[in-house]
């Protein structure tokens, strides 16, 4: 259940009352894990997988009622602001236009009497916060243009130019520091509440970072960039049965050899910060650590890419040595070579199984429950798939009929419930069910359609659907398969 999908009167889900209510709902439903999508600021296409920073929190998630409770806002300053009229979909355009104006009012009151811990927060997070705040201030100063289109001094991080900008943009820089403080204060309070209720939060880390990000701007040597600061190669997926052109993601590729020489410092800090935010970390596109698909920059499709070797187990050995035991779940979906399977086995991380992938009527699939091992996490679907109800209508008829035979579905029962029970009955150590499948929502509630740049990441749940009857139903199913946490 993404944060942005929570109910709210102000355009998007936040870290406020609805998030606490959802924790109470999960506890009543006998659940132990709440999986979310990345909480970082969104950029191109509103995707949390294309962010201005892999460290920062999304200012849209800062709850306005909590700011009012803290004396940083007056109700009249945000109650009637237009954040979007559709209670079932986020309007990112209006949020961008109007949310920051409200947050600036809270910022000015904050500056009048900053709490003692604010200075400590800035010091503790300086390794990423200072570059991020300066990056965002410069972006605002450049009309939201990407960093590689700024004037040369700012683009290339000339020390004298940056010193001058720090003076010129002092208030703007402080604004972005304060937003991160407010986000982290609210996040930590919510995480403590969830932990006290027996709920672990599973976060999500994209393997790549966005080109237009503080990550690349402040660490260009960690990426395959040319002398003009343009990527030499970018990330993607090769052509397959679903896409004749493949997928061109466009993220810059890491310079893995440079990273290996400096002891994977970039990744160590990135994972260290993520483990402060989350109890469990799902790492996206795990197969890219064994081999990654690299496409020459400037290509219009992914057809002319090549596979190149990734850092392999050496990266995770380094992370374990520095950070201790890693509570990681590997997103290992798609075509997996024996080398990828060996890397996953050697690391010991649980992989993912998705029921919607299981019922190809032409073959016996690794995603079918009778082929599972205990060390995996099973899903009915993910944010990149149609909802179960939508899949039942849109998938090939032969696949749906195969699914019905497998789950012993019969007329008069719920297809979604039968699929959920099949996941619960498996030997998998962990089962994660998207909220849309519990409420049996159709395709209109889908989160994302891969390779479509717009119209995604918007779905919001109706408050009335998160109710006691549903909690009791989920509890009964979970209990039936002896999965209630003890």
C-alpha positions in Angstrom: 0.0 0.0 0.0 1.9 3.1 -1.2 1.9 6.2 1.1 0.4 8.3 -1.7 -2.6 5.9 -1.9 -3.7 6.5 1.6 -6.9 8.6 2.2 -6.5 12.3 2.7 -8.4 15.5 2.4 -5.4 17.3 0.8 -4.7 15.6 -2.5 -2.4 12.8 -1.6 -1.7 10.3 1.1 0.6 11.5 3.9 2.3 10.5 7.1 -0.7 11.8 9.2 -3.8 10.2 10.8 -4.7 8.0 7.9 -1.3 6.3 8.0 -1.7 5.7 11.8 -5.2 4.4 11.1 -3.8 2.0 8.5 -1.3 0.7 11.0 -4.2 0.0 13.4 -6.0 -1.7 10.5 -3.0 -3.9 9.8 -2.7 -4.9 13.4 -6.4 -5.8 13.6 -6.0 -7.8 10.4 -3.2 -9.9 11.9 -0.6 -8.6 9.6 3.2 -8.2 10.2 4.6 -6.2 7.3 3.5 -3.0 5.5 5.2 -2.8 2.1 5.4 0.6 0.5 6.9 2.2 -2.6 10.0 4.5 -2.5 9.2 7.6 -0.4 11.7 9.9 -2.2 10.7 13.1 -4.1 9.2 12.3 -7.5 10.3 14.0 -10.8 9.7 13.0 -14.4 6.4 11.2 -14.9 5.7 11.4 -11.1 7.5 8.1 -10.7 9.1 7.3 -7.3 11.7 5.3 -9.3 12.9 8.6 -11.0 13.7 10.8 -8.1 15.7 14.0 -7.5 17.4 12.1 -4.6 17.6 8.5 -3.4 18.0 9.8 0.2 15.4 12.5 0.6 11.8 12.1 1.6 8.9 13.4 -0.5 7.6 16.8 0.8 4.1 15.9 -0.5 3.9 13.3 2.2 4.4 15.9 5.0 1.1 15.9 6.8 -0.4 19.4 7.0 -2.7 18.7 10.0 0.4 17.6 12.0 2.1 20.8 11.0 -1.0 22.7 12.3 -0.8 20.7 15.5 2.8 21.7 15.9 1.9 25.4 15.5 3.6 25.7 12.1 0.4 26.2 10.1 -3.1 27.7 10.5 -6.0 25.6 9.2 -7.2 28.5 7.2 -3.9 28.5 5.3 -4.5 25.1 3.7 -8.0 23.9 4.3 -9.4 25.4 1.1 -6.4 25.2 -1.1 -7.0 23.3 -4.3 -4.9 20.1 -4.2 -7.2 18.2 -6.6 -10.8 17.3 -6.5 -10.6 13.6 -7.4 -10.3 11.7 -4.1 -9.3 8.5 -5.9 -6.3 10.0 -7.9 -3.4 12.3 -7.0 -3.1 15.4 -9.1 0.7 16.0 -9.2 0.4 19.1 -11.2 -1.7 20.9 -8.6 0.4 19.5 -5.8 3.5 21.0 -7.4 1.8 24.3 -7.9 0.1 24.7 -4.5 1.7 22.4 -1.9 5.0 24.2 -1.7 3.3 27.6 -1.1 1.7 26.1 2.0 4.9 24.5 3.1 6.7 27.8 2.8 4.4 29.3 5.4 5.3 26.5 7.8 9.0 27.0 7.0 8.9 30.7 7.9 7.3 29.9 11.3 9.8 27.1 11.8 12.7 29.5 11.3 11.4 31.9 13.9 12.0 29.2 16.6 13.8 26.1 15.3 13.9 23.2 17.6 17.2 22.2 19.3 17.3 18.9 17.4 17.2 20.6 14.0 20.9 21.4 14.0 21.7 17.9 15.1 19.6 16.5 12.3 21.5 18.6 9.7 24.8 17.4 11.1 23.8 13.7 11.2 22.6 13.8 7.6 25.1 16.2 6.1 26.6 13.5 3.9 23.5 13.8 1.6 21.4 16.7 2.9 23.8 19.5 2.0 24.1 18.5 -1.6 20.4 17.8 -1.9 19.3 21.1 -0.5 21.8 23.0 -2.7 20.7 20.9 -5.7 17.0 21.7 -5.2 17.7 25.4 -4.6 19.7 25.6 -7.8 17.0 23.7 -9.6 14.4 26.3 -8.4 16.8 29.1 -9.4 17.1 27.6 -12.9 13.4 27.3 -13.6 13.4 23.5 -12.8 15.9 22.8 -15.6 18.0 19.6 -15.1 21.4 20.1 -13.6 23.3 19.3 -16.8 21.7 22.4 -18.4 22.8 24.8 -15.7 25.6 27.3 -16.1 29.0 25.7 -16.2 30.1 26.7 -12.6 27.0 25.1 -11.0 26.9 22.2 -13.4 30.5 21.2 -12.8 30.4 22.1 -9.1 33.1 24.7 -9.3 34.0 25.4 -5.6 33.9 29.1 -5.9 30.6 29.1 -7.9 29.0 26.8 -5.3 30.2 29.1 -2.4 28.6 32.1 -4.1 25.4 30.2 -4.7 25.3 29.1 -1.0 25.2 32.8 -0.1 22.8 33.9 -2.8 20.4 31.0 -2.3 20.7 30.7 1.5 17.0 30.9 2.3 16.0 28.5 -0.5 18.7 26.0 0.7 17.4 26.3 4.2 13.8 25.7 3.0 14.8 22.3 1.5 16.7 21.4 4.7 13.7 22.1 6.8 11.3 20.1 4.6 13.6 17.1 5.1 13.6 17.7 8.8 9.8 17.8 8.9 9.5 14.7 6.7 11.9 12.7 8.8 10.3 13.8 12.1 6.9 12.6 10.9 8.3 9.5 9.3 10.2 8.4 12.5 7.1 8.9 14.6 5.0 6.8 12.2 7.7 4.1 12.1 7.9 4.0 15.9 4.1 3.6 16.1 4.1 0.8 13.5 6.9 -1.0 15.4 5.0 -0.7 18.7 2.0 -2.3 16.9 4.1 -5.2 15.7 4.2 -3.9 12.1 7.5 -3.8 10.1 7.8 -1.4 7.2 9.3 -2.8 4.0 10.8 -0.1 1.8 11.8 -0.2 -1.8 15.2 0.8 -3.3 15.5 1.3 -7.1 18.8 -0.2 -8.3 19.4 3.0 -10.4 19.1 6.7 -9.7 17.8 9.4 -12.0 20.2 11.3 -14.3 18.7 14.6 -13.1 19.3 13.9 -9.4 21.5 15.2 -6.6 23.0 11.7 -6.5 24.6 12.0 -10.0 25.3 15.8 -9.8 27.2 15.4 -6.5 28.9 12.1 -7.4 29.6 12.2 -11.2 32.7 10.1 -10.9 30.6 7.2 -9.8 28.8 7.0 -13.1 29.7 6.4 -16.8 29.7 10.0 -17.9 31.7 11.7 -20.6 33.7 15.0 -20.4 30.5 16.9 -21.1 28.8 15.2 -18.2 26.5 13.2 -20.5 26.0 9.5 -19.9 28.0 7.2 -22.2 25.5 4.4 -21.7 22.1 4.1 -20.0 20.0 1.4 -18.3 17.3 -0.7 -19.8 15.9 -4.1 -20.7 16.4 -6.0 -23.9 13.6 -6.9 -26.4 11.5 -9.8 -25.4 8.1 -11.3 -26.1 6.3 -8.4 -24.5 8.3 -5.6 -26.2 10.1 -5.8 -29.5 12.1 -2.7 -28.7 12.9 -3.6 -25.1 12.6 -1.0 -22.3 14.8 2.2 -22.4 14.9 3.4 -18.8 17.5 6.1 -19.4 19.2 6.0 -16.0 23.0 6.5 -16.1 25.1 3.3 -15.5 27.3 3.0 -12.5 31.1 2.9 -13.0 31.3 -0.4 -11.1 35.0 -0.6 -11.4 35.5 2.8 -9.7 33.0 1.8 -7.0 34.9 -1.4 -6.3 38.2 0.5 -6.0 36.7 2.9 -3.4 35.1 0.1 -1.4 31.5 0.7 -2.7 31.3 3.8 -0.5 28.4 5.2 -2.6 26.3 2.0 -2.0 27.3 1.7 1.6 25.9 5.1 2.5 22.8 4.6 0.3 21.9 1.3 2.0 22.9 2.7 5.5 20.4 5.5 5.1 17.7 3.2 3.7 18.0 0.9 6.7 17.4 3.9 9.0 14.1 4.4 7.2 12.9 0.8 6.8 12.9 -2.5 8.8 13.1 -4.5 5.5 14.5 -3.4 2.2 13.3 -4.7 -1.2 16.0 -4.0 -3.8 14.6 -3.5 -7.3 16.1 -5.3 -10.4 18.5 -7.5 -8.4 19.6 -9.3 -11.5 21.4 -6.1 -12.5 24.0 -6.8 -9.8 25.1 -9.9 -11.6 24.8 -8.6 -15.2 23.2 -5.4 -16.4 21.8 -4.3 -19.8 23.6 -1.3 -21.1 22.4 0.8 -24.0 24.5 3.5 -25.8 23.3 7.0 -24.8 21.2 8.6 -27.6 19.6 5.4 -28.8 15.8 5.7 -29.2 15.1 2.1 -28.2 16.8 -0.6 -26.2 17.4 -2.9 -29.2 21.1 -2.2 -29.5 22.3 -2.7 -25.9 24.6 -5.4 -24.5 24.9 -7.3 -21.3 27.8 -6.4 -19.0 29.0 -7.9 -15.8 27.9 -6.3 -12.5 29.7 -6.2 -9.1 28.3 -9.6 -8.0 28.6 -10.9 -4.5 31.6 -8.6 -3.7 29.2 -5.7 -3.2 27.0 -7.5 -0.8 30.0 -8.9 1.1 31.2 -5.4 1.6 27.8 -4.1 2.7 27.4 -7.0 5.2 30.9 -6.3 6.6 30.1 -2.7 7.1 26.4 -2.7 8.0 25.8 -6.2 9.6 23.1 -8.6 8.6 21.1 -7.2 5.6 17.3 -7.5 5.8 17.0 -7.5 2.1 14.4 -9.0 -0.3 15.6 -9.3 -3.9 13.3 -8.4 -6.8 14.5 -11.2 -9.0 11.6 -11.2 -11.6 12.0 -11.8 -15.3 14.4 -14.1 -17.1 17.1 -15.4 -14.7 20.3 -17.0 -15.8 22.0 -19.6 -13.7 24.6 -17.0 -12.7 21.8 -14.7 -11.3 20.3 -17.7 -9.4 23.7 -18.5 -7.9 24.2 -14.9 -6.8 20.8 -14.9 -5.1 21.6 -18.3 -3.4 25.0 -17.2 -2.4 23.7 -14.0 -0.8 20.9 -15.9 0.9 18.3 -13.2 0.2 14.7 -14.3 -0.4 13.5 -13.7 -3.9 10.0 -12.9 -5.2 7.2 -15.1 -6.7 4.2 -13.5 -8.4 1.1 -15.6 -9.0 0.0 -13.5 -12.0 3.1 -14.8 -13.8 2.4 -18.4 -12.9 -0.3 -19.6 -15.1 1.1 -19.6 -18.6 -0.9 -22.5 -19.9 2.0 -23.6 -22.1 4.6 -24.5 -19.4 5.3 -25.4 -15.8 6.4 -22.2 -14.2 8.8 -21.4 -11.3 6.0 -19.0 -10.1 3.6 -21.9 -9.4 3.3 -22.5 -5.7 4.2 -26.2 -5.9 7.7 -25.1 -7.1 8.4 -22.7 -4.3 11.0 -23.0 -1.6 10.5 -21.5 1.9 13.0 -18.7 1.4 10.8 -16.5 -0.9 8.1 -13.8 -0.8 5.0 -14.5 -2.7 2.7 -11.8 -4.2 -0.5 -12.1 -6.1 0.8 -9.1 -8.1 3.0 -6.0 -7.8 2.7 -2.3 -8.5 3.8 -3.0 -12.1 1.0 -5.6 -12.7 -2.7 -5.3 -13.2 -4.9 -5.9 -10.1 -6.1 -9.5 -9.7 -9.7 -8.5 -10.7 -8.2 -6.7 -13.7 -5.9 -9.6 -14.6 -8.9 -12.0 -14.6 -10.5 -9.8 -17.3 -7.5 -8.9 -19.4 -5.2 -11.9 -19.3 -5.3 -14.6 -22.1 -8.4 -16.8 -21.5 -6.3 -19.9 -21.5 -4.1 -18.5 -18.7 -7.1 -17.5 -16.6 -8.7 -21.0 -17.1 -5.4 -22.6 -16.1 -5.4 -20.4 -12.9 -9.0 -21.4 -12.1 -8.1 -25.1 -12.4 -5.0 -24.7 -10.3 -6.7 -22.8 -7.4 -9.8 -25.1 -7.7 -12.0 -22.1 -8.3 -15.7 -22.7 -8.6 -18.6 -20.4 -9.5 -20.0 -18.5 -6.5 -16.7 -17.8 -4.8 -14.4 -14.8 -5.2 -11.6 -15.3 -7.7 -9.4 -12.7 -5.8 -10.0 -14.5 -2.5 -9.2 -17.9 -4.0 -5.9 -16.5 -5.4 -5.0 -14.9 -2.1 -5.7 -18.2 -0.3 -3.5 -20.0 -2.8 -0.6 -17.6 -1.9 -1.3 -18.0 1.8 -1.3 -21.9 1.5 2.2 -21.9 -0.1 5.4 -22.8 1.7 6.7 -19.3 1.2 8.0 -17.7 4.4 6.3 -14.4 3.6 3.1 -13.4 1.7 2.5 -9.8 0.6 -0.9 -9.0 -0.9 -1.6 -5.6 -2.7 -4.4 -3.7 -1.0 -6.3 -3.6 -4.3 -6.6 -7.3 -4.4 -8.1 -7.5 -0.9 -10.8 -4.9 -1.9 -11.1 -6.6 -5.3 -10.5 -3.4 -7.3 -10.4 -3.5 -11.1 -7.8 -2.2 -13.5 -8.7 1.5 -12.8 -6.8 1.0 -9.5 -3.6 -0.2 -11.1 -0.5 1.7 -9.9 1.8 1.5 -12.9 1.9 0.3 -16.5 5.6 -0.1 -17.4 7.0 1.8 -20.3 4.1 4.4 -20.2 5.6 7.7 -18.9 2.4 9.4 -17.8 -0.8 8.6 -15.9 0.7 6.3 -13.3 1.4 6.5 -9.5 -2.0 8.2 -8.9 -4.4 5.6 -7.3 -5.8 6.5 -3.9 -8.1 4.3 -1.9 -11.5 5.4 -0.7 -11.5 5.7 3.1 -14.7 3.7 3.5 -13.0 0.6 2.1 -10.5 0.3 5.0 -13.0 -1.0 7.5 -13.5 -3.5 10.3 -15.2 -6.0 8.1 -12.2 -6.2 5.7 -9.8 -6.4 8.7 -11.8 -9.4 10.0 -11.8 -11.1 6.6 -8.0 -10.6 6.2 -7.5 -11.9 9.8 -9.6 -15.0 9.1 -7.6 -15.9 5.9 -4.3 -15.2 7.5 -5.3 -17.3 10.6 -6.6 -20.1 8.5 -3.0 -20.7 7.1 -1.3 -20.2 10.5 0.3 -16.9 9.4 -0.8 -14.7 12.3 2.4 -13.4 14.0 2.9 -14.9 17.5 
